[in-house]
Amino acid sequence: MTEFRITHEIAHQHPDIRERLTATTIEAINESSARSADDAARVLRHKLGEIGVEISEAACLSAIERVRSGKQLRFEIEPTADED
């Protein structure tokens, strides 16, 4: 399962971030279902940017490919470097 890591600091400032990430990812995938995986990854990256989430194009492509192959994505919350 692919995990997208969210730091505790972000989760604390934006308690609904996991839900927003999930909803935005689903919206982007639905909107770009007829496009190539690369185009869909760009749509996902743009949509995530609209909610203030910066993510690499490679990570977006991985997410698109996993979802399209019927696998799940999981958004994990991890401590920031200061919290270790």
Secondary structure, DSSP 8 states (H G I E B T S, - for coil): -EEEEEEHHHHHH-TTHHHHHHHHHHHHHHHTTTS-HHHHHHHHHHHHHHTT----HHHHHHHHHHHHTT--EEEEEE--GGG-
